[in-house]
Structures are given as structure tokens and as C-alpha cells.
Amino acid sequence: MRCMDFSNRFLIMPALSHRTENFTDSVIRRMTRVSLRCNAVNLSQGFPDFAPPAPLLTRLAETASENVHQYSITWGAKNFREALAAKQTHFMGHPVDPEGEIVVTCGSTEAMMAAMMSVVNPGDKVAVFSPFYENYGADAILSGAEPIYVPLRPPEFLFDPRELENAFRQGAKALILCNPSNPCGKVFTRKELECIAALVEKYDAFVITDEVYEHIVYAPYEHTYFASLPGMWDRTLSCSSLSKTYSITGWRLGYVISSPRIIETVKKVHDFLTVGAPAPLQEAAVTGLRFGDDYYRDLQGLYTRKRDMFLAGLDAIGLPHTIPDGAYYILVDISEFGYASDLEFCEALAEKVGVGAVPGSSFFRENVNSYMRLHFAKREETLQAALERLAKIRERMR
């Protein structure tokens, strides 16, 4: 019998999905790999280099010998949902039903994707403020929707209500709202949120919020949960996670909170995306969800000190930068260095100066090539080491 010749089998393979034709890998995660290769202080990808709260680690160790190693309920372990509902009821000022208004997800990344797929159909449009966290446009495209970008103009990162309304006029079925914002650190005022709410009501739309930095806000600014505004509970899918609040980015515990009608759909999407979040980690994280108000005040104080220290260091070096209202990111103006590409600048910065940063263009829809993003969720000695290296930036980057 003659064997078939498979030598050319790869030349006749069918085409792959068109959805990802214009995607690259995550620039943020790429810059972490560059930082590791160059032995640079990694201020690119936003994760702490200090330990989570000790009670969480103690409880995590205890779970190793407990019967919590199989699937939990798909939309989240009961005690986790109950603790989360109590916490969010306290902070949101709106009662949250742990049975009908919460889905626990594998991080806020899945929460945002599940929320998007629950409210938009292929061909719909989604409004996105720019600058934006890089996943948002990809989430819309993977859902078959078209993103419409609305600029937030520096240095205050204000939006023009007329431009936002134009996005809704074009048919935006949902708006993605990151508050506090990554990468610019903007905290939307209540007046701005009420303006958004009026347009959402007028054009019969949804809002998908990303509120992972809800507890990292600097005085005198205050975080207002969009879902808590009059009439917005039934129109909002509140997405967040425990990653930043408890310094456990690797635990991948996120959630969506919304009205029962919406959550029933989110449950179905989540079930077929990831089945469920890690059961042992949910069990351990209940401890953090039960912390008192003093924990969140201390967290705010911790990050306020880090922000003030890092900003003072950048000022001493003479690097122009934004001043964040919330979150832990800073956009530094790099125009003086004359690089045609901010990506090339950041790669050179890691190699020549020894500091990892993210090129600002990865966050802007507009043609912006003059920023790098740094973050300060690090120990003070790590930040000091980065500042000492950045002090040599002018002699090494020109």
C-alpha cells in the first residue's frame, strides 16, 4: 500500500479567525519580560513586590488541609459571595444580594469579558474612554462589537460631554468606565458621573465599570460607585477584583455585581468561559473581605505615602509627570528625549537605565507618543532604587 504524502499539509490549512488580526501581545506584559531580561526595576506591570496581609496568608496555609480543593459553586462559593456582598453593600451604599447579584470570576479580566459578552451582540458598538487599559478594545472586538473611542484630554483628563453623546448617537450600546482610571489616575467626579448617567438613560445603554482601584484614592478625591447613582443599578455591570486591594494579583479573584436580570446572563457566560474561580483561594480570601474600615484607611495611607515619595523623586530629577487622583500609575512626559517611538524609548530605558516602563501609546487611541507609564506599587526601597537609576536618564538616553 502506498503511503500518502503529508509534506505539504501546512500549505493548505484553513484561515484563522479574523478577530485577532490587529492584535499584538500585551505590551504591559511584554515590558515585564524586557525588564526581567535587562535586570531592570520593573515599574511596568502593576503588581506589588510586598506581601499580602498576614491574615490572608495564614488562612491560605490552613486551606491546604481542608476540603476546599474541588469545584465551588460555579458563580462563587457561598461564604465568599456572602462576605463580598456584605463588604460591597457597606461601601456601595446599595444592598447586594449574594445569591442573585454576584458572579465570582477568574480576575477582573474575565469579569470584564463576561460582562461585555452579556450585554453586546456582534455588530453592536461600545464606547471607550481614551486613554484606556489595553484589554478594553480587545474585549469589544472579541465580543464582535466595534469600539468608539472618546478622548480624555490631559492634563486633567476631562471629557467633552458632546463627544460622549456623539458616541451614543452612533449607537454605542455600552460604555466602559474605568474609575479610578488606569493609566491616568483620574477619579471621575460625581458631576461627571451624573452627566454620563443622563446620557446612558437617554440612549438606553449600559455601563461596564472597572473599579479595581476603588480603595486606592487620594484626598481630597472620593470614589463614587456608578451603580449607586439613581436609576443606574439596573444599567451597570460593576466589575472589580481583590487583586489590588489585598495585593494578591496572582490569586485571580474577580467579580461582577449587577441586577438579577443581568447576572443570570453573566452566570451563563462565566460558566462556559472558566467554570469557576479557584476554590481554595476563595476560601482564604474571605478573611480579607471581612476586614474592618481601618484596613482600607491604612491602605489609602500606604499608597499616599508611596505616591508622595515617588512624585517628589521625579520632581527632583526634573521629569514632568501627571499627578494621579487614584490608582497607582503616573504618566511621565518623555518628549524631551526625541525618540520617534515610545516603545523604543521604553526598551532602551530598561537596557540603558535599568527601569521598566510601559509606552504610553499602548493606552491611547489618539496619536500620542510622548508618555511612559510608571507605577509605584512597590516597597519604598524598590522605588528609591528606581529613582536613583532614573537620575541618570539624561546622560544615558541621549
C-alpha positions in Angstrom: 0.0 0.0 0.0 1.3 3.4 -0.9 1.6 5.9 1.9 0.0 9.4 1.5 2.4 12.3 1.2 1.8 14.9 4.0 4.8 17.0 3.3 2.7 20.0 2.1 -0.1 19.7 4.6 0.7 23.1 6.3 0.3 24.9 2.9 -3.4 24.1 2.7 -4.6 24.8 6.3 -7.8 26.9 6.6 -7.5 30.6 7.6 -7.6 31.5 11.3 -10.1 33.8 13.0 -10.1 37.4 11.7 -10.9 38.8 15.2 -7.2 38.9 16.3 -5.7 40.1 13.0 -4.8 43.5 14.5 -3.9 42.3 18.0 -0.4 42.2 19.4 0.6 40.6 22.6 0.0 42.7 25.8 2.6 45.5 25.7 2.4 45.7 29.5 3.3 42.0 30.0 5.9 42.3 27.2 7.7 45.1 29.2 7.8 42.9 32.2 9.7 40.3 30.1 12.0 43.1 28.9 12.6 44.2 32.5 13.5 40.7 33.5 15.9 40.3 30.6 17.6 43.6 31.4 17.6 43.1 35.2 15.6 46.4 35.4 13.5 47.6 38.3 10.1 46.7 36.9 7.7 49.6 37.2 5.7 48.5 34.1 3.2 45.7 35.1 1.2 46.9 38.1 1.8 44.3 40.8 3.3 44.8 44.3 6.6 43.4 45.4 5.5 43.2 49.0 3.5 40.5 50.8 -0.3 40.4 51.1 -1.8 41.0 54.6 -0.6 38.3 57.0 -4.1 37.0 57.9 -4.7 36.1 54.3 -1.5 34.1 54.1 -2.3 32.3 57.4 -5.7 31.4 56.2 -4.3 30.3 52.8 -1.9 27.9 54.6 -4.8 26.5 56.6 -6.9 25.7 53.5 -4.2 23.2 52.3 -5.5 20.6 54.8 -9.2 21.4 54.4 -11.8 20.0 52.0 -11.9 23.0 49.6 -9.9 21.6 46.6 -12.8 20.8 44.2 -15.1 22.9 42.2 -17.0 25.5 44.2 -20.5 26.6 43.0 -19.9 27.9 39.5 -20.7 31.6 40.3 -18.8 31.6 43.6 -18.5 29.8 46.9 -21.4 30.8 49.2 -19.3 32.1 52.0 -17.2 34.2 49.6 -20.3 35.7 48.0 -21.8 36.5 51.4 -18.7 38.2 52.6 -18.3 40.1 49.3 -21.9 41.2 49.4 -21.6 42.5 53.0 -18.4 44.4 52.1 -19.8 45.9 48.9 -23.2 46.8 50.5 -21.2 48.8 53.0 -19.1 50.7 50.5 -21.5 51.0 47.6 -24.4 52.1 49.8 -26.8 49.8 48.0 -27.8 46.3 49.2 -26.2 43.5 47.3 -27.9 40.1 47.2 -25.2 37.3 47.4 -27.5 34.8 45.7 -28.8 36.9 42.8 -26.5 39.8 42.1 -22.9 38.4 42.2 -20.8 36.2 39.9 -17.2 35.4 41.1 -14.8 35.3 38.2 -11.1 34.5 37.4 -9.9 38.0 38.0 -11.4 41.2 36.7 -10.1 40.4 33.3 -12.7 37.6 33.0 -15.3 39.8 34.8 -15.0 42.4 32.1 -15.1 39.9 29.3 -18.2 38.1 30.8 -19.9 41.5 31.3 -19.2 42.5 27.7 -20.5 39.3 26.2 -23.6 39.5 28.4 -24.8 42.9 27.0 -23.4 43.3 23.5 -24.1 41.3 20.3 -21.9 41.1 17.2 -22.2 44.3 15.3 -23.0 46.5 18.4 -20.8 49.4 19.4 -19.1 50.1 22.7 -17.8 53.5 23.9 -14.4 53.5 25.5 -12.6 56.5 27.1 -9.1 57.0 25.9 -6.5 56.6 27.4 -7.7 53.1 28.4 -6.4 49.8 29.8 -5.3 47.8 26.8 -7.9 45.0 27.3 -11.0 47.1 26.7 -10.7 47.4 22.9 -9.8 43.8 22.6 -12.8 42.8 24.8 -15.1 44.7 22.5 -13.6 43.1 19.3 -13.6 39.6 20.7 -17.3 40.1 21.5 -17.9 41.1 17.9 -18.5 44.7 18.8 -16.9 47.9 17.4 -15.2 50.3 19.9 -15.8 54.0 19.7 -13.1 56.0 21.5 -13.9 59.2 23.4 -10.8 61.2 24.4 -9.9 62.2 28.0 -7.8 65.3 27.4 -4.6 65.8 29.5 -3.5 67.1 31.9 -6.8 66.9 33.8 -8.2 64.1 31.5 -11.6 65.8 31.1 -14.1 64.6 28.6 -16.3 66.7 26.4 -20.0 65.7 27.0 -20.8 66.4 23.4 -18.2 63.9 22.2 -19.5 61.3 24.6 -23.0 61.9 23.4 -21.9 61.6 19.8 -20.6 58.1 20.7 -24.1 57.2 21.9 -25.7 58.8 18.9 -23.6 56.4 16.8 -25.2 53.6 18.5 -23.0 52.7 21.5 -24.9 50.1 23.5 -22.5 50.2 26.4 -19.7 52.4 27.9 -16.6 51.0 29.6 -15.8 53.2 32.6 -12.5 52.7 34.5 -12.7 54.6 37.7 -10.2 55.3 39.2 -8.5 55.2 35.8 -5.6 53.1 34.6 -3.4 54.6 33.2 -4.0 58.3 34.0 -5.2 58.0 37.6 -8.3 60.1 37.0 -11.1 59.8 39.6 -14.4 60.8 38.0 -16.3 63.4 39.9 -19.9 62.9 40.9 -20.9 65.6 38.5 -19.1 63.8 35.6 -20.7 60.5 36.5 -24.2 62.2 36.7 -23.5 63.5 33.2 -22.7 60.0 32.0 -25.7 58.6 33.7 -28.0 61.1 32.0 -26.7 60.0 28.6 -27.0 56.4 29.5 -30.6 56.9 30.4 -31.3 59.0 27.3 -29.8 56.5 24.9 -31.0 53.3 26.8 -27.4 51.9 27.3 -25.4 50.0 29.8 -22.2 50.9 31.7 -19.5 48.3 32.4 -17.3 49.6 35.2 -13.7 48.6 36.0 -13.3 49.6 39.7 -10.3 47.5 40.8 -8.7 50.6 42.3 -11.8 51.6 44.2 -9.9 51.7 47.6 -6.8 53.5 46.2 -8.0 57.1 46.1 -6.1 60.2 47.3 -7.6 63.0 49.4 -9.5 65.1 48.6 -10.9 62.8 45.9 -13.6 60.3 46.6 -14.7 57.3 44.6 -18.4 57.1 43.7 -19.7 53.8 42.5 -21.5 54.4 39.2 -24.1 51.7 40.1 -25.1 53.7 43.2 -26.4 56.7 41.2 -30.2 57.0 40.9 -31.5 54.6 38.3 -28.2 53.1 37.4 -28.2 49.8 39.3 -30.2 48.1 36.5 -27.9 49.5 33.8 -24.5 48.9 35.4 -22.3 45.8 35.5 -19.8 46.6 38.3 -16.6 44.7 37.7 -13.7 44.5 40.2 -11.3 42.2 41.9 -9.4 41.5 45.0 -6.0 41.9 43.2 -5.1 45.4 44.1 -6.9 45.9 47.3 -5.3 42.9 49.0 -2.1 42.7 47.0 -3.0 39.3 45.6 -2.8 39.8 41.8 -1.8 36.2 41.3 -4.9 34.8 43.0 -7.2 35.8 40.1 -10.3 36.5 42.1 -12.7 39.0 40.5 -16.4 39.5 40.3 -19.4 41.1 38.5 -22.1 42.7 40.6 -25.4 43.7 38.9 -29.2 43.3 38.9 -30.6 39.8 38.9 -31.7 40.0 35.3 -28.2 40.8 34.1 -26.4 38.5 36.5 -28.4 35.5 35.2 -26.8 36.1 31.8 -23.4 36.7 33.3 -23.6 33.4 35.1 -24.1 31.5 31.8 -21.3 33.3 30.1 -18.9 32.7 33.0 -19.9 29.1 33.3 -18.7 28.4 29.7 -15.6 30.6 29.9 -13.9 29.3 33.1 -16.5 27.2 35.1 -15.3 28.8 38.3 -12.7 30.7 40.2 -10.1 28.8 42.4 -12.0 27.3 45.4 -9.1 27.3 47.9 -8.3 30.9 47.2 -11.9 32.0 47.6 -11.9 30.3 51.0 -8.7 32.1 52.1 -9.9 35.5 50.7 -13.0 35.5 52.8 -10.7 36.7 55.6 -9.8 39.8 53.7 -13.3 40.6 52.7 -14.2 40.7 56.4 -11.5 43.3 57.3 -12.8 46.4 59.0 -12.7 50.0 57.7 -9.3 50.6 59.3 -7.7 48.3 56.8 -8.9 50.4 53.9 -7.8 53.6 55.6 -4.4 52.1 56.2 -4.3 51.1 52.5 -5.0 54.6 51.4 -2.4 55.9 53.7 0.2 53.4 52.4 -0.3 54.4 48.8 -0.5 58.1 49.6 3.0 57.9 51.1 4.3 55.9 48.1 2.8 58.4 45.7 4.2 61.4 47.5 7.6 59.9 47.8 7.8 58.9 44.1 6.4 62.2 42.8 8.9 64.1 44.9 11.7 61.9 43.5 10.6 62.6 39.9 10.3 66.3 40.6 13.9 66.3 41.9 15.1 64.7 38.7 13.0 67.2 36.7 10.8 64.7 34.8 7.3 66.2 34.1 4.5 63.9 35.1 0.8 63.6 35.9 -0.5 63.6 39.5 -2.9 60.7 40.0 -6.2 61.2 41.9 -6.4 57.5 42.4 -4.8 54.1 41.4 -1.0 53.9 41.4 0.1 54.9 37.9 2.0 58.0 36.6 2.4 59.2 33.1 5.8 60.7 32.6 6.4 63.1 29.6 9.3 61.8 27.6 9.2 64.3 24.7 12.5 65.9 25.6 14.4 62.8 24.7 13.3 63.0 21.0 12.5 59.3 20.4 10.3 58.7 17.4 8.8 55.6 19.1 7.9 55.5 22.8 8.2 51.7 22.6 11.8 52.0 21.5 12.3 54.5 24.3 11.0 52.1 26.9 13.1 49.2 25.6 16.2 51.5 25.7 15.2 52.7 29.2 15.2 49.1 30.5 18.5 48.4 28.9 20.5 51.6 29.5 18.9 53.0 32.7 17.6 49.8 34.3 14.0 50.8 34.8 11.0 49.1 33.2 8.1 51.3 31.9 5.2 50.9 29.5 5.0 53.1 26.4 2.0 55.5 26.7 0.9 54.9 23.1 -0.4 51.5 24.1 -3.2 53.2 26.1 -4.2 55.9 23.7 -6.3 55.7 20.6 -5.1 59.1 19.6 -1.6 59.6 18.1 0.2 60.1 21.4 3.8 59.1 21.6 5.1 61.3 24.4 4.4 59.4 27.6 5.7 56.4 29.5 3.7 54.8 32.3 5.3 54.0 35.7 3.7 52.5 38.7 4.5 52.9 42.4 3.0 49.7 44.0 6.4 48.8 45.3 8.4 48.8 48.5 10.0 52.1 49.3 13.5 50.7 48.7 12.4 49.5 45.3 11.1 52.9 44.4 14.2 54.5 45.7 16.4 52.2 43.6 14.3 53.1 40.5 14.7 56.9 41.3 18.5 56.5 41.7 18.6 54.9 38.2 16.2 57.5 36.7 18.5 60.3 38.0 20.9 59.2 35.2 18.3 59.2 32.5 19.5 62.2 30.6 23.1 61.1 30.3 22.2 57.6 29.2 19.2 58.2 26.9 20.6 60.8 24.6 
